[in-house]
Amino acid sequence: MKYVTIIVIALITSAAAYSQSTLTLEQSKSLALKNNKALQNSAFEIEAAQQVKKKCFYKLLSKSECQYNRFSSD
């Protein structure tokens, strides 16, 4: 019984060790950046802020065009 337990433990640890692979520094960095939820949320916040900025700019631009058209038609 003792030998069966030792063999089972040896098989489990060797399978676990075999399934793990070594990563390079660049692979580790890219994996960390890809899986970093805070960084992903920051990117979404930046995109949302850029969209708001663009919307406000176009809204301001359309108001000034309306004012220009109103004055130029006289």
C-alpha positions as CSV (number, residue, x, y, z in Angstrom):
1,M,0.0,0.0,0.0
2,K,2.9,2.3,0.8
3,Y,4.4,1.8,-2.6
4,V,1.2,2.5,-4.4
5,T,0.8,5.8,-2.5
6,I,4.4,6.8,-3.4
7,I,3.9,6.0,-7.1
8,V,0.6,7.9,-7.3
9,I,2.2,11.0,-5.6
10,A,5.2,10.7,-8.0
11,L,2.9,10.5,-11.0
12,I,0.8,13.5,-9.9
13,T,3.9,15.7,-9.2
14,S,5.6,14.8,-12.4
15,A,2.4,15.5,-14.4
16,A,2.1,18.9,-12.7
17,A,5.7,19.8,-13.3
18,Y,5.5,18.7,-17.0
19,S,2.5,20.8,-17.7
20,Q,4.1,24.1,-16.6
21,S,6.2,25.9,-19.1
22,T,8.9,28.5,-18.7
23,L,8.0,32.1,-19.8
24,T,10.4,34.7,-21.0
25,L,10.4,38.2,-19.5
26,E,8.6,39.6,-22.5
27,Q,5.9,36.9,-22.4
28,S,5.5,37.5,-18.7
29,K,5.0,41.2,-19.2
30,S,2.5,40.8,-22.0
31,L,0.6,38.2,-20.1
32,A,0.5,40.5,-17.0
33,L,-0.7,43.5,-19.1
34,K,-3.3,41.4,-20.8
35,N,-4.8,40.1,-17.6
36,N,-4.5,43.3,-15.5
37,K,-8.1,44.4,-15.0
38,A,-7.2,47.8,-13.5
39,L,-5.2,48.6,-16.6
40,Q,-8.0,47.4,-18.9
41,N,-10.5,49.6,-17.0
42,S,-8.1,52.6,-17.3
43,A,-8.0,52.1,-21.1
44,F,-11.8,52.1,-21.2
45,E,-12.0,55.2,-19.1
46,I,-9.5,57.0,-21.4
47,E,-11.6,55.9,-24.4
48,A,-14.8,57.2,-22.7
49,A,-13.1,60.5,-21.9
50,Q,-12.0,60.9,-25.5
51,Q,-15.5,60.3,-26.8
52,V,-16.9,62.9,-24.4
53,K,-14.3,65.4,-25.5
54,K,-15.1,64.7,-29.1
55,K,-18.8,65.0,-28.5
56,C,-18.4,68.4,-26.7
57,F,-16.1,69.6,-29.4
58,Y,-18.7,68.8,-32.1
59,K,-21.5,70.3,-30.1
60,L,-19.5,73.5,-29.6
61,L,-18.6,73.5,-33.3
62,S,-22.2,73.1,-34.4
63,K,-23.3,75.9,-32.1
64,S,-20.7,78.2,-33.6
65,E,-21.7,77.3,-37.1
66,C,-25.4,78.0,-36.3
67,Q,-24.4,81.4,-34.9
68,Y,-22.2,82.1,-38.0
69,N,-25.0,81.1,-40.4
70,R,-27.5,83.3,-38.5
71,F,-25.3,86.3,-38.7
72,S,-24.1,85.7,-42.3
73,S,-27.7,85.4,-43.7
74,D,-28.5,89.0,-42.7
